[in-house]
Amino acid sequence: MDQDSACDPAYAQMDELLEVLTRSKALHVMLVLDQHVRPVRFTDLKRYVDGTSTTVSRRLKELHAYGLIEQADREEGSGFYALTEKAKTLSPIFHNLFNWVAAQPS
């Protein structure tokens, strides 16, 4: 295979990211965390995304493993989550995607 026909490794990384973000409630979790200035408590996050404890917990673990969210310690205790600095760079993409979807006719 010559170099011109080789697939850019970034495509595989994008596939990986999209696989993580398209799991049930994952993108919704990211959008909620993106909209909040402060870390969000697990119970509030679960309510905002209208998900079960099991689903939200799984997505948080997966997003954390991918480096997109972090558990934030607060004075009130643990169980707070926020986007990592890495994930915050995705914010414009989230907003553009949300705005595009919202502008589509139902």
Buried (B, 14 or more C-beta within 10 A) or exposed (E): EEEEEEEEEEEEEEEEEEEBBEBEBBBBBBBBBBEBEEBBBBEBBBEBBEBEEEBBEBBBEBBBEBEBBBEBEEEEEEBBBBBBEEBBEBBEEBEEEBEEEEEEEE
